[in-house]
Amino acid sequence: MSTDTLALAPVPGFESTQYALLDGRILWTGDSPYSDHPRCLANPWQALPAHYHAAALRKGAELAWQGLQAQTRPGLLAWLGGEALSFPLNLAAQRLHDLAQALHRQDLAALEAACLRLLGLGVGLTPSGDDLVGAVFFTLRHAPVAQWQAAMPALHTRIRHAALTATNPISAALLDDLLQGSSYRALHALFDAMQSGYAPAIHQAVRALLQIGASSGGDMLAGVLLTLLNPELPAKRP
């Protein structure tokens, strides 16, 4: 069926974007080589079922991080590398630090509190805080923490509910996909590459992910690496 015959409606307040509503679901209506996403109207994409091993993903994440040392790190990757944040993210350094510490300590209550304070933080259609939080939960879906599993469905529900008012509806929809372990092909390809442990494939997947949005790819990659590597950050961050 041609997309011209579909009963698309604009997303209120976001009429100038390449997103629209179809039967109440937000879909992407643009055309881009980086549009491989479940919400792409013309060519919806879904990842095949995959089973990952957390230990392999962590080793792959180490290779991904090593490959980023000699290049510019966009978005919150810069923060992960100890660089100073620009406005308005510089005002949220403590919130980011709290998220990192919650992951390092495996403190689920602290993780929830930190994530709620990051929703809607930043600029653009998908604020950096949303991309970071979504990638953390995407990673936890594919590399779960065993003792958190029983509590995760209720936590997902609370995050979704908070996002309805903390951020814009488009970003909330993409965050919902990440909570369910579904996102752009590039993000899934990164997990496949990290699972393989093959450095060239990992670096290629990183490059593809970093091409999403102005900083969304970098912000999501920061969430993945933060979750898998669980670094203990210094008490004070720039």
C-alpha atoms as one frame of an Amber mdcrd trajectory, in Angstrom:
protein
   0.000   0.000   0.000   1.294   3.453  -0.902   2.054   5.663   2.063   0.036
   8.377   0.298  -3.173   6.431   0.959  -2.559   5.983   4.675  -4.461   8.125
   7.141  -1.458   9.832   8.676  -1.906  12.587  11.207   0.688  15.077  12.431
   2.167  14.701  15.892   0.727  17.708  17.781   3.433  20.301  18.261   5.827
  18.444  15.943   4.172  19.013  12.582   7.450  20.054  10.926   9.247  16.822
  11.796   9.404  13.621   9.774   7.215  11.833  12.292   3.483  11.219  12.053
   0.718   9.305  13.769  -0.915   6.244  12.249  -3.718   4.768  14.361  -2.154
   6.420  17.410   1.352   5.030  16.797   4.240   7.400  16.112   6.095   6.486
  12.899   9.046   7.941  11.032   8.084   9.058   7.510  11.412  10.321   6.155
  13.987   8.786   3.865  17.541   8.205   5.071  20.171   5.467   4.817  20.134
   5.361   8.622  16.368   4.866   8.923  16.457   1.136   9.682  14.148   1.232
  12.674  10.920  -0.510  13.758   9.089   2.825  13.436  10.123   3.496   9.839
   6.843   3.745   7.891   8.104   2.826   4.421  10.448   0.039   5.454   9.965
  -1.074   9.066  12.888  -3.101  10.341  12.955  -5.662  13.134  15.968  -7.411
  14.575  16.050 -11.173  14.476  15.899 -12.865  17.878  19.361 -12.947  19.388
  20.884 -14.375  22.522  23.900 -12.585  23.913  26.376 -13.547  26.593  27.098
 -10.740  29.040  30.770 -11.687  29.365  31.260 -11.545  25.591  29.449  -8.210
  25.373  31.665  -6.752  28.085  34.811  -7.818  26.234  33.380  -6.361  23.042
  32.544  -3.124  24.861  36.171  -2.855  25.982  37.289  -3.125  22.349  34.718
  -0.516  21.321  35.947   1.894  23.987  39.578   1.325  23.035  38.732   2.195
  19.448  37.235   5.517  20.532  40.343   6.789  22.285  41.944   8.295  19.192
  38.859  10.052  17.802  36.366  12.752  18.702  33.733  11.396  21.048  30.339
  12.999  20.347  27.564  13.574  22.848  27.815  11.934  26.221  30.722   9.793
  25.070  32.801  12.887  25.806  31.544  12.892  29.388  32.306   9.190  29.701
  35.861   9.998  28.684  36.220  12.679  31.359  35.766  15.695  29.090  33.886
  18.815  30.151  30.233  18.986  29.148  28.741  21.958  27.335  25.546  23.740
  28.366  22.950  22.535  29.295  24.432  19.091  29.981  27.128  20.602  32.189
  24.394  21.342  34.720  23.601  17.631  34.963  27.063  16.284  35.763  25.941
  15.066  39.182  22.898  13.311  37.718  25.098  11.504  35.217  27.541  10.605
  37.951  24.673   9.213  40.058  23.617   6.987  37.165  27.151   5.678  36.743
  27.495   4.960  40.442  24.129   3.167  40.569  25.250   0.862  37.760  28.631
   0.294  39.373  27.041  -0.603  42.732  24.156  -2.490  41.093  21.739  -0.394
  43.143  18.397  -0.608  41.333  16.609   2.007  43.444  19.424   4.485  42.809
  19.372   3.595  39.111  15.674   4.405  38.867  16.102   7.702  40.700  18.992
   8.726  38.450  17.171   7.768  35.245  14.054   9.704  36.200  16.172  12.826
  36.726  17.770  12.458  33.288  14.590  12.149  31.207  14.122  15.124  28.899
  17.600  16.468  29.593  19.318  18.093  26.630  18.336  19.558  23.298  16.969
  18.169  20.056  14.129  15.853  19.148  15.570  13.058  21.290  17.347  14.719
  24.228  20.646  13.215  25.315  19.221  12.079  28.643  16.520  10.050  26.910
  18.978   8.390  24.539  21.322   7.560  27.404  18.607   6.145  29.658  17.056
   4.195  26.799  20.396   2.632  25.889  20.999   1.633  29.499  17.712  -0.269
  29.554  18.296  -1.672  26.056  21.588  -3.072  27.324  20.014  -4.443  30.484
  17.415  -6.183  28.322  20.132  -8.000  26.367  22.652  -8.362  29.197  20.403
  -8.597  32.267  21.406  -8.332  35.897  19.951 -11.488  37.397  18.815 -10.015
  40.708  16.974  -7.189  38.931  14.883  -9.323  36.607  11.773  -9.624  38.761
  11.620  -5.869  39.294  12.249  -4.778  35.709   8.694  -4.907  34.272   7.351
  -2.577  36.954  10.374  -0.302  36.571   9.828  -0.118  32.802   6.228   0.917
  33.435   7.308   3.719  35.775   9.917   4.985  33.304   7.360   4.974  30.474
   4.836   6.848  32.601   7.386   9.449  33.657   8.520   9.986  30.057   5.003
  11.030  29.037   5.474  14.331  30.851   9.265  14.567  31.202  10.044  14.591
  27.480   8.351  15.039  24.108   6.063  12.341  22.638   8.453  11.344  19.851
  11.375  10.822  22.201   9.082   8.976  24.625   8.062   6.591  21.822  11.665
   5.836  20.849  12.532   5.396  24.521   9.715   2.860  24.790  11.276   0.869
  21.954  14.628   0.840  23.739  12.976  -0.349  26.941  11.667  -3.306  24.958
  15.128  -4.074  23.554  14.327  -2.775  20.075  15.948   0.081  18.173  17.901
   1.074  15.078  19.622  -1.649  13.087  22.959   0.018  13.925  22.474  -0.518
  17.655  21.594  -4.193  17.194  24.536  -4.573  14.805  26.829  -3.217  17.509
  25.641  -5.910  19.921  26.161  -8.578  17.279  29.680  -7.280  16.687  30.507
  -7.067  20.399  29.267 -10.620  20.846  31.642 -11.755  18.088  34.634 -10.067
  19.714  35.987  -9.181  16.265  37.537  -5.719  16.607  37.147  -4.525  12.969
  33.430  -5.409  13.016  33.012  -3.638  16.360  34.701  -0.474  15.115  32.607
  -0.512  11.928  29.431  -0.902  13.989  30.486   1.967  16.253  31.005   4.236
  13.241  27.549   3.379  11.897  25.881   4.028  15.246  27.612   7.394  15.636
  26.014   8.594  12.389  22.526   8.562  13.939  21.333  12.080  14.681  23.448
  14.987  15.842  24.480  13.177  19.018  21.928  10.387  19.512  24.292   7.657
  18.370  26.992   8.868  20.725  24.558   9.221  23.608  23.230   5.700  23.071
  26.743   4.303  22.783  27.621   6.019  26.062  24.688   4.245  27.716  25.773
   0.873  26.310  29.390   1.254  27.420  28.459   2.665  30.806  26.213  -0.328
  31.486  28.568  -3.020  30.230  31.817  -1.620  31.621  30.383  -0.273  34.904
  33.297   2.091  35.607  33.673   3.621  39.040  33.871   7.281  38.133  35.759
   9.798  40.270  33.800  11.590  42.972  33.866  14.835  41.004  33.213  15.050
  37.291  33.740  18.082  35.024
